[in-house]
Amino acid sequence: MPPLEFLIVAAGLLGLIVGSYLNVVIHRLPAGESTVLPASHCPKCGATIRALDNLPLVSWVALGGRCRSCRAPISPRYPLVELAAGLAFAGAVARFGASRRAFVAALFAALLIALAGIDFEQFLLPDRITLPGMALGLAAQLVLPGGSLARGLAGALVGAGLLLVVAGAWELVRGSEGMGLGDVKMLAMIGALTGVAGVLVTLVLATLAGSIAGLALIAMRRGDFATKLPFGLFLALGGLIAVFAADALVALYLGRPA
């Protein structure tokens, strides 16, 4: 077997390529378009993007963040998603070695990154990602060390239940919808893989990150306490950390050996 360092680099490069595809998913899936055909093209002028202009990270920098044909700006979301996927894939192998757990962690990270990008731009968490993600999490419980279907089901039910209670309480007190069912399904998806511990870690970190972002917007006078935030973005951040370290973080909090 190749050295671990080589596998980490290879996984990172694969993650960059997957990240390039995730950008297509983020752009096309909410519109109901195929994520395979037609070939990648500029959304402004429609020009087909050449292979050399479609290299992850490198092409965006080389083109100065603009389309070669019409010079329209290319969103920095593209290199950020590619970089996030590359780091997640490399991190999965670094954390779990060349194992089934690393494969599942990388695949799950890709789903979370896609959900984060879509929610950030569209305030939408598509069932076409969350429901298969939930199924993936439950299936993984059957093949991963220490996993069990009961653990996955408990995580999914607690994840969905907690957010349903929060959403119901918000609507009762404020008289408006504060959270959509997409968030509920996304946390259930995370719980299906990470169990109840992962749900708690995800929810705490997502709430903390969302609060910091909200306060920062208020401080910059770009929002107020009624400003809607893409909570799926923060769930994705918390979920990524939970996938890699939920049990260790809970053990640390309880003062137990990891």
ZIVENDA-V85837 format. One record per residue. N is the residue number from 1. RES is the residue in one letter. SS is DSSP state (~ for helix, > for strand, _ for the rest). OMEGA is omega in degrees with one decimal (NA if undefined). Layout:
BEGIN
n:N res:RES ss:SS omega:OMEGA
n:N res:RES ss:SS omega:OMEGA
END
This chain:
BEGIN
n:1 res:M ss:_ omega:179.1
n:2 res:P ss:_ omega:177.9
n:3 res:P ss:_ omega:-177.7
n:4 res:L ss:~ omega:-178.8
n:5 res:E ss:~ omega:178.7
n:6 res:F ss:~ omega:-179.4
n:7 res:L ss:~ omega:178.7
n:8 res:I ss:~ omega:179.2
n:9 res:V ss:~ omega:179.7
n:10 res:A ss:~ omega:178.4
n:11 res:A ss:~ omega:178.5
n:12 res:G ss:~ omega:178.2
n:13 res:L ss:~ omega:175.9
n:14 res:L ss:~ omega:178.6
n:15 res:G ss:~ omega:177.2
n:16 res:L ss:~ omega:179.5
n:17 res:I ss:~ omega:177.6
n:18 res:V ss:~ omega:178.2
n:19 res:G ss:~ omega:177.1
n:20 res:S ss:~ omega:176.8
n:21 res:Y ss:~ omega:178.8
n:22 res:L ss:~ omega:176.6
n:23 res:N ss:~ omega:176.3
n:24 res:V ss:~ omega:179.3
n:25 res:V ss:~ omega:-178.4
n:26 res:I ss:~ omega:-177.4
n:27 res:H ss:~ omega:-169.7
n:28 res:R ss:~ omega:-173.1
n:29 res:L ss:~ omega:179.6
n:30 res:P ss:~ omega:-179.8
n:31 res:A ss:~ omega:179.9
n:32 res:G ss:_ omega:-178.6
n:33 res:E ss:_ omega:175.6
n:34 res:S ss:_ omega:177.2
n:35 res:T ss:_ omega:-178.6
n:36 res:V ss:_ omega:-179.5
n:37 res:L ss:_ omega:-4.9
n:38 res:P ss:_ omega:179.2
n:39 res:A ss:_ omega:-179.5
n:40 res:S ss:_ omega:-178.5
n:41 res:H ss:> omega:179.0
n:42 res:C ss:_ omega:180.0
n:43 res:P ss:_ omega:-179.3
n:44 res:K ss:_ omega:-174.7
n:45 res:C ss:_ omega:178.2
n:46 res:G ss:_ omega:-178.8
n:47 res:A ss:_ omega:177.3
n:48 res:T ss:> omega:-178.6
n:49 res:I ss:_ omega:-178.5
n:50 res:R ss:_ omega:-176.6
n:51 res:A ss:~ omega:-178.3
n:52 res:L ss:~ omega:177.4
n:53 res:D ss:~ omega:-176.6
n:54 res:N ss:_ omega:178.4
n:55 res:L ss:_ omega:-178.5
n:56 res:P ss:_ omega:178.8
n:57 res:L ss:_ omega:-171.6
n:58 res:V ss:~ omega:-175.5
n:59 res:S ss:~ omega:-180.0
n:60 res:W ss:~ omega:179.1
n:61 res:V ss:~ omega:-177.3
n:62 res:A ss:~ omega:-179.4
n:63 res:L ss:_ omega:-179.2
n:64 res:G ss:_ omega:178.9
n:65 res:G ss:_ omega:-179.4
n:66 res:R ss:> omega:177.1
n:67 res:C ss:_ omega:-179.8
n:68 res:R ss:_ omega:-174.1
n:69 res:S ss:_ omega:-173.4
n:70 res:C ss:_ omega:178.6
n:71 res:R ss:_ omega:174.3
n:72 res:A ss:_ omega:-179.5
n:73 res:P ss:> omega:175.1
n:74 res:I ss:_ omega:-175.9
n:75 res:S ss:_ omega:175.0
n:76 res:P ss:_ omega:175.1
n:77 res:R ss:~ omega:-176.4
n:78 res:Y ss:~ omega:178.3
n:79 res:P ss:~ omega:179.8
n:80 res:L ss:~ omega:178.5
n:81 res:V ss:~ omega:178.6
n:82 res:E ss:~ omega:-180.0
n:83 res:L ss:~ omega:179.6
n:84 res:A ss:~ omega:179.7
n:85 res:A ss:~ omega:178.5
n:86 res:G ss:~ omega:179.1
n:87 res:L ss:~ omega:-179.7
n:88 res:A ss:~ omega:179.9
n:89 res:F ss:~ omega:178.6
n:90 res:A ss:~ omega:179.7
n:91 res:G ss:~ omega:179.4
n:92 res:A ss:~ omega:179.3
n:93 res:V ss:~ omega:177.8
n:94 res:A ss:~ omega:-177.0
n:95 res:R ss:~ omega:-171.4
n:96 res:F ss:~ omega:-177.4
n:97 res:G ss:_ omega:178.7
n:98 res:A ss:_ omega:-172.4
n:99 res:S ss:_ omega:175.3
n:100 res:R ss:~ omega:179.6
n:101 res:R ss:~ omega:178.1
n:102 res:A ss:~ omega:179.3
n:103 res:F ss:~ omega:-179.4
n:104 res:V ss:~ omega:179.8
n:105 res:A ss:~ omega:179.9
n:106 res:A ss:~ omega:179.9
n:107 res:L ss:~ omega:179.5
n:108 res:F ss:~ omega:177.2
n:109 res:A ss:~ omega:179.0
n:110 res:A ss:~ omega:178.2
n:111 res:L ss:~ omega:-179.6
n:112 res:L ss:~ omega:179.2
n:113 res:I ss:~ omega:177.8
n:114 res:A ss:~ omega:179.1
n:115 res:L ss:~ omega:179.7
n:116 res:A ss:~ omega:-179.4
n:117 res:G ss:~ omega:-179.8
n:118 res:I ss:~ omega:-178.3
n:119 res:D ss:~ omega:179.2
n:120 res:F ss:~ omega:-176.2
n:121 res:E ss:~ omega:-171.0
n:122 res:Q ss:~ omega:-171.8
n:123 res:F ss:_ omega:-175.8
n:124 res:L ss:_ omega:175.8
n:125 res:L ss:_ omega:-169.6
n:126 res:P ss:_ omega:174.0
n:127 res:D ss:~ omega:-177.8
n:128 res:R ss:~ omega:173.9
n:129 res:I ss:~ omega:-174.3
n:130 res:T ss:~ omega:-177.1
n:131 res:L ss:~ omega:172.6
n:132 res:P ss:~ omega:177.2
n:133 res:G ss:~ omega:176.8
n:134 res:M ss:~ omega:178.7
n:135 res:A ss:~ omega:177.7
n:136 res:L ss:~ omega:-179.7
n:137 res:G ss:~ omega:179.8
n:138 res:L ss:~ omega:178.6
n:139 res:A ss:~ omega:-179.8
n:140 res:A ss:~ omega:179.3
n:141 res:Q ss:~ omega:-176.8
n:142 res:L ss:_ omega:-174.8
n:143 res:V ss:_ omega:-178.3
n:144 res:L ss:_ omega:177.8
n:145 res:P ss:_ omega:178.8
n:146 res:G ss:_ omega:-178.5
n:147 res:G ss:_ omega:174.2
n:148 res:S ss:_ omega:-179.9
n:149 res:L ss:~ omega:179.0
n:150 res:A ss:~ omega:178.5
n:151 res:R ss:~ omega:-179.4
n:152 res:G ss:~ omega:179.2
n:153 res:L ss:~ omega:178.3
n:154 res:A ss:~ omega:179.1
n:155 res:G ss:~ omega:-179.7
n:156 res:A ss:~ omega:-178.2
n:157 res:L ss:~ omega:178.7
n:158 res:V ss:~ omega:178.9
n:159 res:G ss:~ omega:179.3
n:160 res:A ss:~ omega:-176.8
n:161 res:G ss:~ omega:-178.9
n:162 res:L ss:~ omega:-177.5
n:163 res:L ss:~ omega:175.3
n:164 res:L ss:~ omega:177.3
n:165 res:V ss:~ omega:179.9
n:166 res:V ss:~ omega:-179.4
n:167 res:A ss:~ omega:179.3
n:168 res:G ss:~ omega:179.7
n:169 res:A ss:~ omega:179.3
n:170 res:W ss:~ omega:-178.2
n:171 res:E ss:~ omega:179.4
n:172 res:L ss:~ omega:-176.4
n:173 res:V ss:~ omega:-173.7
n:174 res:R ss:~ omega:-179.6
n:175 res:G ss:_ omega:178.4
n:176 res:S ss:_ omega:-179.9
n:177 res:E ss:_ omega:179.8
n:178 res:G ss:_ omega:-176.5
n:179 res:M ss:_ omega:-178.4
n:180 res:G ss:_ omega:178.8
n:181 res:L ss:~ omega:176.6
n:182 res:G ss:~ omega:177.5
n:183 res:D ss:~ omega:179.4
n:184 res:V ss:~ omega:-178.9
n:185 res:K ss:~ omega:-179.7
n:186 res:M ss:~ omega:179.1
n:187 res:L ss:~ omega:174.4
n:188 res:A ss:~ omega:176.9
n:189 res:M ss:~ omega:178.9
n:190 res:I ss:~ omega:179.5
n:191 res:G ss:~ omega:180.0
n:192 res:A ss:~ omega:179.5
n:193 res:L ss:~ omega:-170.2
n:194 res:T ss:~ omega:-179.7
n:195 res:G ss:~ omega:-177.5
n:196 res:V ss:~ omega:178.8
n:197 res:A ss:~ omega:179.6
n:198 res:G ss:~ omega:177.3
n:199 res:V ss:~ omega:-178.1
n:200 res:L ss:~ omega:178.3
n:201 res:V ss:~ omega:-179.6
n:202 res:T ss:~ omega:-175.1
n:203 res:L ss:~ omega:178.7
n:204 res:V ss:~ omega:-177.9
n:205 res:L ss:~ omega:179.4
n:206 res:A ss:~ omega:179.1
n:207 res:T ss:~ omega:178.8
n:208 res:L ss:~ omega:-179.8
n:209 res:A ss:~ omega:179.0
n:210 res:G ss:~ omega:178.8
n:211 res:S ss:~ omega:178.7
n:212 res:I ss:~ omega:179.6
n:213 res:A ss:~ omega:179.5
n:214 res:G ss:~ omega:179.1
n:215 res:L ss:~ omega:178.2
n:216 res:A ss:~ omega:177.6
n:217 res:L ss:~ omega:178.5
n:218 res:I ss:~ omega:-179.7
n:219 res:A ss:~ omega:179.5
n:220 res:M ss:_ omega:-180.0
n:221 res:R ss:_ omega:177.1
n:222 res:R ss:_ omega:179.2
n:223 res:G ss:_ omega:175.9
n:224 res:D ss:_ omega:-175.8
n:225 res:F ss:_ omega:178.3
n:226 res:A ss:_ omega:-178.2
n:227 res:T ss:_ omega:179.7
n:228 res:K ss:_ omega:178.6
n:229 res:L ss:_ omega:177.6
n:230 res:P ss:_ omega:-173.8
n:231 res:F ss:~ omega:176.8
n:232 res:G ss:~ omega:176.9
n:233 res:L ss:~ omega:-178.7
n:234 res:F ss:~ omega:173.6
n:235 res:L ss:~ omega:178.8
n:236 res:A ss:~ omega:178.9
n:237 res:L ss:~ omega:178.4
n:238 res:G ss:~ omega:-179.8
n:239 res:G ss:~ omega:176.9
n:240 res:L ss:~ omega:178.9
n:241 res:I ss:~ omega:179.5
n:242 res:A ss:~ omega:179.3
n:243 res:V ss:~ omega:-176.3
n:244 res:F ss:~ omega:-168.8
n:245 res:A ss:~ omega:-175.8
n:246 res:A ss:~ omega:-176.2
n:247 res:D ss:~ omega:179.6
n:248 res:A ss:~ omega:-179.4
n:249 res:L ss:~ omega:177.9
n:250 res:V ss:~ omega:178.4
n:251 res:A ss:~ omega:178.6
n:252 res:L ss:~ omega:179.4
n:253 res:Y ss:~ omega:-178.4
n:254 res:L ss:~ omega:179.5
n:255 res:G ss:_ omega:-179.9
n:256 res:R ss:_ omega:174.7
n:257 res:P ss:_ omega:-179.0
n:258 res:A ss:_ omega:NA
END
